Amino acid sequence: LFYAAAWYVRDGAVAARIFGALGLATMLVMVMALEQHYGGLQQTREFAALHVDATHAPADLLLRLTSNRVFASLVYPNALAGYLVLAFAPTLAWIWVRGRNWVAGVKWLTLLFTGGLMAFCLALTGSRGGFVAFAAMVMAGLFCFVPKGSRRTRWVVVALLAIAAVFVLANRSGLIGVSTDSTSARRDYWRGAIAIARDHPWLGTGPGTFGSIYPKYKTATTEEAQLVHNSFLQMWSDSGLAAFLVFSLLWLVALRDAFELARRRTGDAAAIAVCAALAGWVVHSLVDFDLYVPGVAMPAFLLLGILQGL
């Protein structure tokens, strides 16, 4: 996907076609998320109560059945949040390009409706990491979209205040819990990954082996985990220092190139969308295992290839 996009995409019009495909997929994902929120999850619980033997069912399945957090077609709610952060800017960029010949009111109404729907689905995931990544994505997009000067700072501040307000409302409505349990668990995963990397610095323990090694490093009160919930630390503990450095540089150089592309192509929707999406993905990868979710990793590498093609 990376090399195909880098070879195929040479201008914003071609990028917009790929954004359109991603946007249509996002519409389907949101329909599934809304269906779960407005009755689908409850129907699943009722079916499970009749047909699932709780004494033999997996613990993670039983836990998921007690939650109202939506996940659509992704593996769990945080993965859906990561996908929405990645797809948000490209989807709006596609509408912006397609709507150039529309009546201005219709175009802006479509943009606001679609953006609001994606933000609402993000809130339904209850993902705090998703909100942080969303804030990073919005700031990167505004930084590229608003001309340099005092207005840029004001727009970024307004956007952060708006995101904070949505977060507070989602928390008060019960969509997002501010419990420290998941945060402390992630800190334990990260400490374990660093300890594993320290003991196996050059080659790591092997791809995908964190779950079998982590029990030797975890604290007594922390649950076992198969993944680090941080793509960069996962690469370090699994594959060693060289892989960690190369992987980190891959995305840091991509961010540098994305901001440079947006600076050179001022006002170009494709450049702004790629920059915003990749910035959000990098932040989300610090708190989740996006590389292990094809529905999130594949669009990320597709956008990375679009960046190099442009």
Secondary structure, 3 states (H helix, E strand, C coil): CHHHHHHHCCCHHHHHHHHHHHHHHHHHHHHHHHHHHHHHHHHHHHHHHHHCCCCCCCHHHHHHHCCCCCCCCCCCHHHHHHHHHHHHHHHHHHHHHHHHHCCHHHHHHHHHHHHHHHHHHHHHHCCHHHHHHHHHHHHHHHHHHCCCCHHHHHHHHHHHHHHHHHHHHHHHCCCCCCCCHHHHHHHHHHHHHHHHHHHCCCCCCCCCCHHHHHHHCCCCCCCCCCCCCCHHHHHHHHHCHHHHHHHHHHHHHHHHHHHHHHHHCCCCHHHHHHHHHHHHHHHHHCCCCHHHCHHHHHHHHHHHHHHHHC
